[in-house]
């Protein structure tokens, strides 16, 4: 995600070098440098009015609950809270590289094995949050972020519900209609953990299919058409060759219209994903003729001397796949312009780089 210098940067004591990297209805996100550590961070500046002392204290209390989630795997760490010079609340987080929405726009549908692993990470993170009384309410591909090392984590717990009370930070601009559960579209003010299960199901469907299960506000009928489909239409088949029926069934159960028909909680959703066996597939990448730099020892490495990505020991692509299987690390662990260049080196260094591919498999 390219940064652009804000012509009128915010001012926050202890931070400098602000550049805008994202904007939505509820907040603007900046890349910044935290002093005196010189740590690169992301700072989300909220548009909510916190000039009232009561609202400000509530914001700080809620943030304390969210900050407590940051030590859990699969959740973007929140380092703390701050306030701009003009009194707006800010959430200071680990700076991540891009979202899975960015990845899908660039790569199209993702490999089922990768989506399964992402789902396990996200569902486990939600189970941890729910156990502490925090409901997310906006699980989407845009809120699953990828670090420079390839690990995926859930962000934006700052628009959460804490203990059943809607956060002061939540606004109507926070609603993501394609991934909002039916009960919220019917007007429920608190849909609980079951709503997060539905939204994660919608997110995983999107990663597998390349689009949300019921379309978007730009689809036929606009917003009214989307709401009608979410409330009344059966979940359409994913329709991508190579997605195991067992994996699709797990995702489709999360998308049941009535909460009692879904997975009973996020932990059960994670367990169901872990039980699915997704066959490993070969990774088909462009051959690299030019030398590349070994990121560990800093030496030029001849790509031809490294293991062949099309090694015959790798299992074949499933029949009818019809598309290239994206390499896990080439998608989420490196910027797009270097993905193919570094693939062969990363095969050699697979044991060194932390990544979501380290999540245990059942196959």
N, C-alpha and C positions, 0 to 999 in steps of 0.2 A: 504494500500500500504506500504510494508515494506521499511524502510530506510536502506541505506547502507553507511557506512562512506567513503567519497571520499578520495582516497589516496593522492590527491593533491588539498586540499580545496581552493576555491577562497578566496580572501581577500577583504573585503569591510569595510571601516571605519564605526564603530557603530554597527557591527553585528558579532556574533560568533557562534560556535558550528554548523558548516555546515555539513549536510549529504544529499546526493543525494536521491531524491525521484521520479524523472522522467527525461526522456531524449527524445528529438526528433530532427528532422533535423534543427530546427531553434533555439533551446534553451535547456538549462539544468535547471531543477528546483531543488532547495535545500530547505530543512527545515532548519531554522536558528532561532536564538534568537536575538531580537532587543534590543540594549542597549540605554539608561539605564532603559527602561521600563521592561526588562526581558519578553517581549512579544514574543510568538511563532509566526513565520510568515513563509510564503513561498516566496522564492526569485527566480525569473526567470531571469537567466543570458543569455542574447541574444548573438548570434554568429555574428550579423551584425557588420560591421566595423564602429565604431563611432569616429575614430581618427581624422577625419576632423571636424573642428569647425562648419561648416555649418550643417553637418549631426548630430552633437551632439545637436545643438540648435533646429533642427527640431524634433529630438527625444524628447527633453524636452517639446516642444510645444504640440506635439501630445499626450504625456503622461498627460499633464495638462487637455486636453479634456477628456481623458479616466478616469482620477482620478475623474473628476466631475460627472461621472456616478455612482460612488461607493456608493452614498447615496441611490440609488434606490433599492427597493426590487427586488430580483431575479438576482442581479448582484454581483459577488464576489467583496468586497471592495478592492480597490487599495489604499494602505497607502502612497505610494510615489515612487520616483525613486532614484536610486543610481548608482555608477560606481565602477567597480572593480579597483584594483590597476593597472591593465594593460589596463584600459580604456574601457572595455566592459560595455554596458548599462544594467541595472537591473531594474526589476519591482518588488516592494515589495507588497505582497498581504496577505489577511487573509489566514491562513492555514486551508484547508478543509481536510475531512477525506478520501474520495474516489470519483471516478467518477461514473456516471450511466453506463458507459461501463463496469466498474468493477462489478457493481451490476448485470447487465444482464449476464455477463459471469458466475457469481456465481449462480444466481437464475433462469435464463431463462426469458421467456416473463413475463412482469409485468402486474399486475391487471389493467384492463381498467380504473377503477375509479382513480387509482393513476396516470396513464399516462395522463389522461385528466387534472388532477390538475397540474402536471408538465408542460404540454403544456400551460396552462393558465399563470403560473408564467413566463415561458420563453418568450411567445409571448408578454406579458405585458412589460417585461424587454426590449425586442427588440423595441417595440413601443416607449418606453422612449428614447432609444438610437437613433433611427431614427429621432425622433423629435429634437434631438440636433445635427443632422448632422453626426452621427457616425454609420457606417455599420460594422457588425461583420465579415462576410465572412468565418467563420469557425465554424458554429453551428453543433456540433456533440455530441453523447452521452459522448465522452471523455471530452468535454468541459462543460458539465453540472455536477457540483460538489455538493457533499453532505457534510454538516457539521456534527459535532459530535451531534448536536441537531436535525438533520433530515431535516433541511431546504435545498432546492435545489437552486443553483444560477449558472448563466452563467459566465464562465471565458473566458480568452484569448481575451478580446477586444484589447489587445496590438498588434494584427496583423490586426487591423481594417482599414477601410478607413474613413478618417475624411474629410468631406466636398467634397467628390468626388475625393480626391487625395490619391493614394495608399500610405500606411504608409511606412516609411523607414525601419520598422521592419519586413515587409512582405517578405518572401522568397518563392521560389518554394517548399521548404520543408514544408510550411504551408498548402499546398493543401491537402484536405482529399477527394480523388476521390469518394468514395461511397456516400458522402453527398454533392458533388459539383453540383450545378444546371446546366442544359443543356447549358445555354448560356455561362457559364464560360468554359465548356469543348469545346465549339465551338470557344473559343479564346477571348471572351469579357474581357476587362481589368477592367471594372467596371459594376457589375450587380445590384447594388443598393439594396434597401430594398426587392425587389422581390426575389433576390437570397437568402436572409436570410429566407424568408418565405418558399422557397423550401427546404432549408437545415433543418429547424425545422420540416417540414413535414416528411422528410426522417428520422430524429432522432426519432420522435414519432412513426413512422411505425416500426423502429428497436426495440423500447421499447415494442411494442405490439406483434411483430412477433418473436423477438429474433435474427433477422438478418436484414441487410439493404434491401431495396426494390429491388434493382437491383444487389445484390451480392457484391462482392469485387474483388480486383485485384488477389486474390487467386482462384476465381471462373473460370469457363470455359472461355477460351480465354484471360485470363490475363487482363492487362490494356485495350487493344484494345477491348476485349469483353465487359468489363464493360462500356466503353464509348459508344459502339454501343447500348447496352441495355438502358442506360440512355437517349440517343438521340432518339431512335426509338421504343423501346418496350412499350406497355401499362403497367401501374403499375399493378403488379400482386396482386391478393387478399391476404389479410393478412393471412388468412387460419388458424386462431386460434379460437377454439370454445369459445363463450362467449363475443367476441368483438361486441358491438352493431353496427348495420348497420349505424346508424346516425354518430357515432364516426368515423368509417372507411371512410364514405363519406367526412367528414370534412378534414381528413388527406389526402385523395386522391385528393381533389381539390387543396391542397397546392402543390401537386406533378405534376400538369399540366405542359406539356412541354413548353408552351408559357406563359410568365409572365402575359400577360393581361387576361389569363383564371384562374389565381390563385386568392386567397383572395387578395383584393386590397392593403392591408397593414397588418402589424402585429397586429394592434388593431382590425381589422375585424376578423383575425384569432382567437384572444383571445375571442372575443365576440361569435364567432361560437362555440368554445369549451365550453364556459359557458352555451350556450343554449342546449347542449346535456345532456340528462338525462341518467346517468349510474346507474343501480340498485345497491344498496348496497349488499354486499355478506358476508357470514359468514367467519370468519378467523379460519382455522383449524390448530392448533399447537400441538406439542407434550406436553403431560402432564409432569409437573415437580414435582417430589416427594420430592426432597431435599429442605431445606429452602433456601431462597434467601434474599439478603440484600436490604431493602427499601432505595433507593438512596436519599430520602428526609430526613427521620428521622434517618437513620443509624441503624435501628433495624432489627434483623432477622425476616422474615415473612414466615409463613407456606403457601406455594403456594396453598395448598388444601383449605385454608380459604378464598381465593380470588375468585372473580367471575369466573365461568367456561367459558373457551373460546368457548365451544360448547353449551352455554346457548340456550335453545329452543326459547327464544325470538328473537334471531338473525335470519334474513331471510336465507332461504336455498341457497346452491350453485345453480347457474343456471344449467339447464339440459344440458348435453353434455360438461360440462366444461372440464372434463378429466384431470385436474391437480389441485394441491393445490393452493388456492389463497394466495399469500404471504401477510403477515401482513405488513402494511405500515411502522410501526415503527420498526418492526423486520428487515426490509430490510435496511432502511435508517437512523435509529436513533441509532443503536448500532453496535459494531463490530460483525462479523459473529459468533464468538465462544460464544457470550453471548446472541444471539438473542432470542432463545427459553427460556433461563433461566429467562430473564427479562420481557417476554411478559405479564405475569399475573400481575406483579406489575405495568407495564405501563398502563394496562387497568384501574387500580384503580386510576392512577395519570394522566389520559388523559388530564385533564384540566390544568396541570401545565407545560408540556413540549412544547415549541414552535415547530411547525412542519408544513410541507406543508399540513397536513390534516386539518389545520385550514382554508384553502382557502374555502370560502363559496360555498356550493353546491346548485344546482337548484332543486334537487329532493325533 
